[in-house]
């Protein structure tokens, strides 16, 4: 979880897409999706994953090239 927060904080700190290619990595999107869909996590963790998803989308310019459910 702390890795998810750190990636999202980095995206928030550089909102102009400076790390866009990095945020397109499959493992990042997979980690967010798995966290969001795992109901064993606390609601705060799931909310953080939703926030992380928004940060990643912002970093890569919206939902361009991103498939999340």
PyMOL Python script that loads the backbone (N, CA, C, O; Angstrom):
from pymol import cmd

cmd.read_pdbstr("""\
ATOM      1  N   UNK A   1       0.816  -1.197   0.000  1.00  0.00           N
ATOM      2  CA  UNK A   1       0.000   0.000   0.000  1.00  0.00           C
ATOM      3  C   UNK A   1       0.856   1.256   0.000  1.00  0.00           C
ATOM      4  O   UNK A   1       0.528   2.229  -0.679  1.00  0.00           O
ATOM      5  N   UNK A   2       1.947   1.245   0.753  1.00  0.00           N
ATOM      6  CA  UNK A   2       2.763   2.452   0.801  1.00  0.00           C
ATOM      7  C   UNK A   2       3.375   2.746  -0.565  1.00  0.00           C
ATOM      8  O   UNK A   2       3.608   3.908  -0.896  1.00  0.00           O
ATOM      9  N   UNK A   3       3.640   1.712  -1.363  1.00  0.00           N
ATOM     10  CA  UNK A   3       4.147   1.915  -2.716  1.00  0.00           C
ATOM     11  C   UNK A   3       3.099   2.629  -3.568  1.00  0.00           C
ATOM     12  O   UNK A   3       3.434   3.507  -4.363  1.00  0.00           O
ATOM     13  N   UNK A   4       1.861   2.260  -3.405  1.00  0.00           N
ATOM     14  CA  UNK A   4       0.764   2.889  -4.130  1.00  0.00           C
ATOM     15  C   UNK A   4       0.674   4.374  -3.783  1.00  0.00           C
ATOM     16  O   UNK A   4       0.491   5.215  -4.664  1.00  0.00           O
ATOM     17  N   UNK A   5       0.802   4.684  -2.514  1.00  0.00           N
ATOM     18  CA  UNK A   5       0.734   6.077  -2.073  1.00  0.00           C
ATOM     19  C   UNK A   5       1.915   6.870  -2.610  1.00  0.00           C
ATOM     20  O   UNK A   5       1.753   8.003  -3.065  1.00  0.00           O
ATOM     21  N   UNK A   6       3.092   6.283  -2.559  1.00  0.00           N
ATOM     22  CA  UNK A   6       4.281   6.996  -3.050  1.00  0.00           C
ATOM     23  C   UNK A   6       4.181   7.297  -4.543  1.00  0.00           C
ATOM     24  O   UNK A   6       4.533   8.391  -4.982  1.00  0.00           O
ATOM     25  N   UNK A   7       3.706   6.337  -5.316  1.00  0.00           N
ATOM     26  CA  UNK A   7       3.545   6.572  -6.747  1.00  0.00           C
ATOM     27  C   UNK A   7       2.524   7.673  -7.003  1.00  0.00           C
ATOM     28  O   UNK A   7       2.709   8.512  -7.884  1.00  0.00           O
ATOM     29  N   UNK A   8       1.468   7.661  -6.239  1.00  0.00           N
ATOM     30  CA  UNK A   8       0.426   8.671  -6.420  1.00  0.00           C
ATOM     31  C   UNK A   8       0.911  10.043  -5.993  1.00  0.00           C
ATOM     32  O   UNK A   8       0.607  11.041  -6.647  1.00  0.00           O
ATOM     33  N   UNK A   9       1.663  10.104  -4.902  1.00  0.00           N
ATOM     34  CA  UNK A   9       2.219  11.380  -4.457  1.00  0.00           C
ATOM     35  C   UNK A   9       3.178  11.944  -5.498  1.00  0.00           C
ATOM     36  O   UNK A   9       3.191  13.150  -5.745  1.00  0.00           O
ATOM     37  N   UNK A  10       3.973  11.084  -6.102  1.00  0.00           N
ATOM     38  CA  UNK A  10       4.903  11.523  -7.140  1.00  0.00           C
ATOM     39  C   UNK A  10       4.132  12.075  -8.338  1.00  0.00           C
ATOM     40  O   UNK A  10       4.508  13.099  -8.910  1.00  0.00           O
ATOM     41  N   UNK A  11       3.072  11.403  -8.703  1.00  0.00           N
ATOM     42  CA  UNK A  11       2.239  11.876  -9.801  1.00  0.00           C
ATOM     43  C   UNK A  11       1.609  13.226  -9.467  1.00  0.00           C
ATOM     44  O   UNK A  11       1.519  14.107 -10.322  1.00  0.00           O
ATOM     45  N   UNK A  12       1.180  13.377  -8.231  1.00  0.00           N
ATOM     46  CA  UNK A  12       0.572  14.627  -7.780  1.00  0.00           C
ATOM     47  C   UNK A  12       1.598  15.761  -7.783  1.00  0.00           C
ATOM     48  O   UNK A  12       1.261  16.907  -8.079  1.00  0.00           O
ATOM     49  N   UNK A  13       2.848  15.439  -7.456  1.00  0.00           N
ATOM     50  CA  UNK A  13       3.901  16.452  -7.401  1.00  0.00           C
ATOM     51  C   UNK A  13       4.330  16.923  -8.794  1.00  0.00           C
ATOM     52  O   UNK A  13       4.821  18.040  -8.955  1.00  0.00           O
ATOM     53  N   UNK A  14       4.141  16.065  -9.793  1.00  0.00           N
ATOM     54  CA  UNK A  14       4.521  16.391 -11.165  1.00  0.00           C
ATOM     55  C   UNK A  14       3.303  16.194 -12.077  1.00  0.00           C
ATOM     56  O   UNK A  14       3.246  15.224 -12.833  1.00  0.00           O
ATOM     57  N   UNK A  15       2.332  17.112 -12.008  1.00  0.00           N
ATOM     58  CA  UNK A  15       1.053  16.915 -12.699  1.00  0.00           C
ATOM     59  C   UNK A  15       1.086  17.131 -14.209  1.00  0.00           C
ATOM     60  O   UNK A  15       0.074  16.917 -14.876  1.00  0.00           O
ATOM     61  N   UNK A  16       2.212  17.544 -14.758  1.00  0.00           N
ATOM     62  CA  UNK A  16       2.263  17.849 -16.183  1.00  0.00           C
ATOM     63  C   UNK A  16       2.709  16.679 -17.043  1.00  0.00           C
ATOM     64  O   UNK A  16       3.077  16.862 -18.203  1.00  0.00           O
ATOM     65  N   UNK A  17       2.679  15.479 -16.480  1.00  0.00           N
ATOM     66  CA  UNK A  17       2.999  14.298 -17.270  1.00  0.00           C
ATOM     67  C   UNK A  17       4.472  13.986 -17.407  1.00  0.00           C
ATOM     68  O   UNK A  17       4.866  13.255 -18.316  1.00  0.00           O
ATOM     69  N   UNK A  18       5.303  14.528 -16.515  1.00  0.00           N
ATOM     70  CA  UNK A  18       6.738  14.304 -16.610  1.00  0.00           C
ATOM     71  C   UNK A  18       7.117  12.823 -16.529  1.00  0.00           C
ATOM     72  O   UNK A  18       8.150  12.416 -17.060  1.00  0.00           O
ATOM     73  N   UNK A  19       6.298  12.033 -15.876  1.00  0.00           N
ATOM     74  CA  UNK A  19       6.576  10.608 -15.716  1.00  0.00           C
ATOM     75  C   UNK A  19       5.515   9.743 -16.392  1.00  0.00           C
ATOM     76  O   UNK A  19       5.281   8.606 -15.982  1.00  0.00           O
ATOM     77  N   UNK A  20       4.885  10.275 -17.409  1.00  0.00           N
ATOM     78  CA  UNK A  20       3.759   9.592 -18.056  1.00  0.00           C
ATOM     79  C   UNK A  20       4.117   8.188 -18.536  1.00  0.00           C
ATOM     80  O   UNK A  20       3.338   7.255 -18.341  1.00  0.00           O
ATOM     81  N   UNK A  21       5.270   8.025 -19.152  1.00  0.00           N
ATOM     82  CA  UNK A  21       5.642   6.698 -19.651  1.00  0.00           C
ATOM     83  C   UNK A  21       5.765   5.693 -18.522  1.00  0.00           C
ATOM     84  O   UNK A  21       5.375   4.535 -18.675  1.00  0.00           O
ATOM     85  N   UNK A  22       6.288   6.113 -17.422  1.00  0.00           N
ATOM     86  CA  UNK A  22       6.416   5.238 -16.258  1.00  0.00           C
ATOM     87  C   UNK A  22       5.039   4.800 -15.751  1.00  0.00           C
ATOM     88  O   UNK A  22       4.843   3.640 -15.390  1.00  0.00           O
ATOM     89  N   UNK A  23       4.101   5.726 -15.728  1.00  0.00           N
ATOM     90  CA  UNK A  23       2.766   5.416 -15.201  1.00  0.00           C
ATOM     91  C   UNK A  23       1.930   4.567 -16.149  1.00  0.00           C
ATOM     92  O   UNK A  23       0.845   4.116 -15.780  1.00  0.00           O
ATOM     93  N   UNK A  24       2.406   4.350 -17.336  1.00  0.00           N
ATOM     94  CA  UNK A  24       1.720   3.450 -18.269  1.00  0.00           C
ATOM     95  C   UNK A  24       2.106   1.989 -18.043  1.00  0.00           C
ATOM     96  O   UNK A  24       1.574   1.099 -18.707  1.00  0.00           O
ATOM     97  N   UNK A  25       3.013   1.742 -17.125  1.00  0.00           N
ATOM     98  CA  UNK A  25       3.461   0.372 -16.841  1.00  0.00           C
ATOM     99  C   UNK A  25       2.288  -0.487 -16.381  1.00  0.00           C
ATOM    100  O   UNK A  25       1.486  -0.073 -15.544  1.00  0.00           O
ATOM    101  N   UNK A  26       2.206  -1.667 -16.935  1.00  0.00           N
ATOM    102  CA  UNK A  26       1.108  -2.579 -16.604  1.00  0.00           C
ATOM    103  C   UNK A  26       1.041  -2.900 -15.120  1.00  0.00           C
ATOM    104  O   UNK A  26      -0.049  -3.017 -14.561  1.00  0.00           O
ATOM    105  N   UNK A  27       2.191  -3.042 -14.477  1.00  0.00           N
ATOM    106  CA  UNK A  27       2.173  -3.459 -13.069  1.00  0.00           C
ATOM    107  C   UNK A  27       1.562  -2.399 -12.169  1.00  0.00           C
ATOM    108  O   UNK A  27       0.952  -2.733 -11.153  1.00  0.00           O
ATOM    109  N   UNK A  28       1.714  -1.129 -12.521  1.00  0.00           N
ATOM    110  CA  UNK A  28       1.109  -0.068 -11.706  1.00  0.00           C
ATOM    111  C   UNK A  28      -0.407  -0.135 -11.815  1.00  0.00           C
ATOM    112  O   UNK A  28      -1.115  -0.086 -10.809  1.00  0.00           O
ATOM    113  N   UNK A  29      -0.893  -0.246 -13.035  1.00  0.00           N
ATOM    114  CA  UNK A  29      -2.332  -0.316 -13.234  1.00  0.00           C
ATOM    115  C   UNK A  29      -2.909  -1.579 -12.592  1.00  0.00           C
ATOM    116  O   UNK A  29      -3.998  -1.553 -12.019  1.00  0.00           O
ATOM    117  N   UNK A  30      -2.176  -2.667 -12.691  1.00  0.00           N
ATOM    118  CA  UNK A  30      -2.624  -3.922 -12.087  1.00  0.00           C
ATOM    119  C   UNK A  30      -2.706  -3.790 -10.559  1.00  0.00           C
ATOM    120  O   UNK A  30      -3.673  -4.245  -9.948  1.00  0.00           O
ATOM    121  N   UNK A  31      -1.700  -3.173  -9.951  1.00  0.00           N
ATOM    122  CA  UNK A  31      -1.685  -2.990  -8.504  1.00  0.00           C
ATOM    123  C   UNK A  31      -2.887  -2.158  -8.049  1.00  0.00           C
ATOM    124  O   UNK A  31      -3.533  -2.489  -7.055  1.00  0.00           O
ATOM    125  N   UNK A  32      -3.180  -1.093  -8.768  1.00  0.00           N
ATOM    126  CA  UNK A  32      -4.323  -0.249  -8.412  1.00  0.00           C
ATOM    127  C   UNK A  32      -5.631  -1.017  -8.557  1.00  0.00           C
ATOM    128  O   UNK A  32      -6.487  -0.976  -7.673  1.00  0.00           O
ATOM    129  N   UNK A  33      -5.774  -1.706  -9.660  1.00  0.00           N
ATOM    130  CA  UNK A  33      -7.013  -2.452  -9.909  1.00  0.00           C
ATOM    131  C   UNK A  33      -7.225  -3.535  -8.853  1.00  0.00           C
ATOM    132  O   UNK A  33      -8.332  -3.702  -8.340  1.00  0.00           O
ATOM    133  N   UNK A  34      -6.166  -4.265  -8.533  1.00  0.00           N
ATOM    134  CA  UNK A  34      -6.279  -5.319  -7.517  1.00  0.00           C
ATOM    135  C   UNK A  34      -6.640  -4.749  -6.150  1.00  0.00           C
ATOM    136  O   UNK A  34      -7.439  -5.333  -5.418  1.00  0.00           O
ATOM    137  N   UNK A  35      -6.061  -3.631  -5.818  1.00  0.00           N
ATOM    138  CA  UNK A  35      -6.366  -3.006  -4.528  1.00  0.00           C
ATOM    139  C   UNK A  35      -7.801  -2.520  -4.484  1.00  0.00           C
ATOM    140  O   UNK A  35      -8.495  -2.711  -3.486  1.00  0.00           O
ATOM    141  N   UNK A  36      -8.250  -1.891  -5.563  1.00  0.00           N
ATOM    142  CA  UNK A  36      -9.617  -1.375  -5.597  1.00  0.00           C
ATOM    143  C   UNK A  36     -10.661  -2.478  -5.520  1.00  0.00           C
ATOM    144  O   UNK A  36     -11.737  -2.277  -4.957  1.00  0.00           O
ATOM    145  N   UNK A  37     -10.352  -3.639  -6.082  1.00  0.00           N
ATOM    146  CA  UNK A  37     -11.355  -4.701  -6.151  1.00  0.00           C
ATOM    147  C   UNK A  37     -11.289  -5.684  -4.982  1.00  0.00           C
ATOM    148  O   UNK A  37     -12.172  -6.531  -4.847  1.00  0.00           O
ATOM    149  N   UNK A  38     -10.274  -5.591  -4.146  1.00  0.00           N
ATOM    150  CA  UNK A  38     -10.112  -6.514  -3.030  1.00  0.00           C
ATOM    151  C   UNK A  38     -10.892  -6.008  -1.815  1.00  0.00           C
ATOM    152  O   UNK A  38     -10.489  -5.039  -1.173  1.00  0.00           O
ATOM    153  N   UNK A  39     -11.982  -6.652  -1.511  1.00  0.00           N
ATOM    154  CA  UNK A  39     -12.842  -6.220  -0.405  1.00  0.00           C
ATOM    155  C   UNK A  39     -12.298  -6.629   0.966  1.00  0.00           C
ATOM    156  O   UNK A  39     -12.908  -6.333   1.993  1.00  0.00           O
ATOM    157  N   UNK A  40     -11.158  -7.304   0.977  1.00  0.00           N
ATOM    158  CA  UNK A  40     -10.510  -7.605   2.257  1.00  0.00           C
ATOM    159  C   UNK A  40      -9.803  -6.377   2.827  1.00  0.00           C
ATOM    160  O   UNK A  40      -9.501  -6.327   4.019  1.00  0.00           O
ATOM    161  N   UNK A  41      -9.538  -5.385   1.969  1.00  0.00           N
ATOM    162  CA  UNK A  41      -8.905  -4.152   2.425  1.00  0.00           C
ATOM    163  C   UNK A  41      -9.937  -3.244   3.084  1.00  0.00           C
ATOM    164  O   UNK A  41     -11.131  -3.321   2.797  1.00  0.00           O
ATOM    165  N   UNK A  42      -9.457  -2.402   3.955  1.00  0.00           N
ATOM    166  CA  UNK A  42     -10.320  -1.408   4.607  1.00  0.00           C
ATOM    167  C   UNK A  42     -10.798  -0.395   3.563  1.00  0.00           C
ATOM    168  O   UNK A  42     -10.161  -0.216   2.525  1.00  0.00           O
ATOM    169  N   UNK A  43     -11.905   0.251   3.841  1.00  0.00           N
ATOM    170  CA  UNK A  43     -12.450   1.222   2.885  1.00  0.00           C
ATOM    171  C   UNK A  43     -11.475   2.363   2.633  1.00  0.00           C
ATOM    172  O   UNK A  43     -11.440   2.911   1.532  1.00  0.00           O
ATOM    173  N   UNK A  44     -10.698   2.721   3.619  1.00  0.00           N
ATOM    174  CA  UNK A  44      -9.708   3.783   3.437  1.00  0.00           C
ATOM    175  C   UNK A  44      -8.656   3.374   2.397  1.00  0.00           C
ATOM    176  O   UNK A  44      -8.225   4.198   1.590  1.00  0.00           O
ATOM    177  N   UNK A  45      -8.252   2.124   2.419  1.00  0.00           N
ATOM    178  CA  UNK A  45      -7.277   1.619   1.451  1.00  0.00           C
ATOM    179  C   UNK A  45      -7.871   1.635   0.049  1.00  0.00           C
ATOM    180  O   UNK A  45      -7.202   2.026  -0.907  1.00  0.00           O
ATOM    181  N   UNK A  46      -9.108   1.216  -0.072  1.00  0.00           N
ATOM    182  CA  UNK A  46      -9.778   1.211  -1.372  1.00  0.00           C
ATOM    183  C   UNK A  46      -9.956   2.643  -1.884  1.00  0.00           C
ATOM    184  O   UNK A  46      -9.781   2.905  -3.073  1.00  0.00           O
ATOM    185  N   UNK A  47     -10.301   3.559  -0.990  1.00  0.00           N
ATOM    186  CA  UNK A  47     -10.410   4.967  -1.381  1.00  0.00           C
ATOM    187  C   UNK A  47      -9.066   5.520  -1.843  1.00  0.00           C
ATOM    188  O   UNK A  47      -9.004   6.305  -2.790  1.00  0.00           O
ATOM    189  N   UNK A  48      -7.998   5.112  -1.177  1.00  0.00           N
ATOM    190  CA  UNK A  48      -6.661   5.541  -1.579  1.00  0.00           C
ATOM    191  C   UNK A  48      -6.326   5.007  -2.962  1.00  0.00           C
ATOM    192  O   UNK A  48      -5.701   5.707  -3.759  1.00  0.00           O
ATOM    193  N   UNK A  49      -6.729   3.782  -3.257  1.00  0.00           N
ATOM    194  CA  UNK A  49      -6.501   3.211  -4.582  1.00  0.00           C
ATOM    195  C   UNK A  49      -7.284   3.983  -5.641  1.00  0.00           C
ATOM    196  O   UNK A  49      -6.790   4.180  -6.752  1.00  0.00           O
ATOM    197  N   UNK A  50      -8.485   4.417  -5.315  1.00  0.00           N
ATOM    198  CA  UNK A  50      -9.264   5.232  -6.255  1.00  0.00           C
ATOM    199  C   UNK A  50      -8.553   6.565  -6.520  1.00  0.00           C
ATOM    200  O   UNK A  50      -8.473   7.028  -7.658  1.00  0.00           O
ATOM    201  N   UNK A  51      -8.043   7.165  -5.449  1.00  0.00           N
ATOM    202  CA  UNK A  51      -7.294   8.412  -5.579  1.00  0.00           C
ATOM    203  C   UNK A  51      -6.054   8.185  -6.439  1.00  0.00           C
ATOM    204  O   UNK A  51      -5.728   9.007  -7.296  1.00  0.00           O
ATOM    205  N   UNK A  52      -5.370   7.076  -6.211  1.00  0.00           N
ATOM    206  CA  UNK A  52      -4.177   6.742  -6.989  1.00  0.00           C
ATOM    207  C   UNK A  52      -4.524   6.601  -8.459  1.00  0.00           C
ATOM    208  O   UNK A  52      -3.779   7.059  -9.326  1.00  0.00           O
ATOM    209  N   UNK A  53      -5.635   5.979  -8.737  1.00  0.00           N
ATOM    210  CA  UNK A  53      -6.078   5.818 -10.132  1.00  0.00           C
ATOM    211  C   UNK A  53      -6.275   7.177 -10.793  1.00  0.00           C
ATOM    212  O   UNK A  53      -5.878   7.376 -11.941  1.00  0.00           O
ATOM    213  N   UNK A  54      -6.881   8.102 -10.077  1.00  0.00           N
ATOM    214  CA  UNK A  54      -7.093   9.446 -10.624  1.00  0.00           C
ATOM    215  C   UNK A  54      -5.764  10.157 -10.863  1.00  0.00           C
ATOM    216  O   UNK A  54      -5.610  10.870 -11.854  1.00  0.00           O
ATOM    217  N   UNK A  55      -4.817   9.968  -9.971  1.00  0.00           N
ATOM    218  CA  UNK A  55      -3.503  10.583 -10.139  1.00  0.00           C
ATOM    219  C   UNK A  55      -2.792  10.020 -11.371  1.00  0.00           C
ATOM    220  O   UNK A  55      -2.177  10.766 -12.133  1.00  0.00           O
ATOM    221  N   UNK A  56      -2.878   8.719 -11.560  1.00  0.00           N
ATOM    222  CA  UNK A  56      -2.249   8.092 -12.722  1.00  0.00           C
ATOM    223  C   UNK A  56      -2.921   8.576 -13.999  1.00  0.00           C
ATOM    224  O   UNK A  56      -2.242   8.893 -14.975  1.00  0.00           O
ATOM    225  N   UNK A  57      -4.243   8.634 -14.000  1.00  0.00           N
ATOM    226  CA  UNK A  57      -4.963   9.124 -15.180  1.00  0.00           C
ATOM    227  C   UNK A  57      -4.543  10.551 -15.499  1.00  0.00           C
ATOM    228  O   UNK A  57      -4.351  10.903 -16.663  1.00  0.00           O
ATOM    229  N   UNK A  58      -4.403  11.365 -14.473  1.00  0.00           N
ATOM    230  CA  UNK A  58      -3.981  12.745 -14.686  1.00  0.00           C
ATOM    231  C   UNK A  58      -2.556  12.801 -15.236  1.00  0.00           C
ATOM    232  O   UNK A  58      -2.255  13.611 -16.113  1.00  0.00           O
ATOM    233  N   UNK A  59      -1.698  11.953 -14.725  1.00  0.00           N
ATOM    234  CA  UNK A  59      -0.305  11.928 -15.159  1.00  0.00           C
ATOM    235  C   UNK A  59      -0.193  11.558 -16.643  1.00  0.00           C
ATOM    236  O   UNK A  59       0.632  12.121 -17.364  1.00  0.00           O
ATOM    237  N   UNK A  60      -1.010  10.627 -17.090  1.00  0.00           N
ATOM    238  CA  UNK A  60      -0.890  10.182 -18.477  1.00  0.00           C
ATOM    239  C   UNK A  60      -1.876  10.902 -19.404  1.00  0.00           C
ATOM    240  O   UNK A  60      -2.028  10.521 -20.564  1.00  0.00           O
ATOM    241  N   UNK A  61      -2.528  11.914 -18.905  1.00  0.00           N
ATOM    242  CA  UNK A  61      -3.381  12.728 -19.768  1.00  0.00           C
ATOM    243  C   UNK A  61      -4.792  12.222 -19.899  1.00  0.00           C
ATOM    244  O   UNK A  61      -5.302  12.097 -21.012  1.00  0.00           O
ATOM    245  N   UNK A  62      -5.437  11.929 -18.788  1.00  0.00           N
ATOM    246  CA  UNK A  62      -6.805  11.437 -18.820  1.00  0.00           C
ATOM    247  C   UNK A  62      -6.813   9.931 -18.879  1.00  0.00           C
ATOM    248  O   UNK A  62      -5.936   9.281 -18.310  1.00  0.00           O
ATOM    249  N   UNK A  63      -7.771   9.377 -19.546  1.00  0.00           N
ATOM    250  CA  UNK A  63      -7.883   7.916 -19.605  1.00  0.00           C
ATOM    251  C   UNK A  63      -7.255   7.357 -20.867  1.00  0.00           C
ATOM    252  O   UNK A  63      -7.472   6.192 -21.199  1.00  0.00           O
ATOM    253  N   UNK A  64      -6.491   8.157 -21.568  1.00  0.00           N
ATOM    254  CA  UNK A  64      -5.848   7.731 -22.814  1.00  0.00           C
ATOM    255  C   UNK A  64      -4.949   6.518 -22.580  1.00  0.00           C
ATOM    256  O   UNK A  64      -3.983   6.590 -21.821  1.00  0.00           O
ATOM    257  N   UNK A  65      -5.268   5.428 -23.223  1.00  0.00           N
ATOM    258  CA  UNK A  65      -4.461   4.226 -23.125  1.00  0.00           C
ATOM    259  C   UNK A  65      -4.620   3.463 -21.838  1.00  0.00           C
ATOM    260  O   UNK A  65      -3.835   2.555 -21.565  1.00  0.00           O
ATOM    261  N   UNK A  66      -5.612   3.799 -21.036  1.00  0.00           N
ATOM    262  CA  UNK A  66      -5.791   3.147 -19.749  1.00  0.00           C
ATOM    263  C   UNK A  66      -7.093   2.372 -19.761  1.00  0.00           C
ATOM    264  O   UNK A  66      -8.145   2.915 -20.100  1.00  0.00           O
ATOM    265  N   UNK A  67      -7.023   1.114 -19.394  1.00  0.00           N
ATOM    266  CA  UNK A  67      -8.238   0.326 -19.246  1.00  0.00           C
ATOM    267  C   UNK A  67      -8.360  -0.063 -17.796  1.00  0.00           C
ATOM    268  O   UNK A  67      -7.595  -0.894 -17.305  1.00  0.00           O
ATOM    269  N   UNK A  68      -9.312   0.528 -17.106  1.00  0.00           N
ATOM    270  CA  UNK A  68      -9.556   0.213 -15.701  1.00  0.00           C
ATOM    271  C   UNK A  68     -11.038  -0.093 -15.565  1.00  0.00           C
ATOM    272  O   UNK A  68     -11.874   0.504 -16.243  1.00  0.00           O
ATOM    273  N   UNK A  69     -11.348  -1.020 -14.691  1.00  0.00           N
ATOM    274  CA  UNK A  69     -12.769  -1.312 -14.470  1.00  0.00           C
ATOM    275  C   UNK A  69     -13.151  -0.980 -13.065  1.00  0.00           C
ATOM    276  O   UNK A  69     -14.307  -1.156 -12.682  1.00  0.00           O
TER     277      UNK A  69
END
""", "prot")
cmd.dss("prot")
cmd.show_as("cartoon", "prot")
cmd.util.cbc("prot")
cmd.orient("prot")
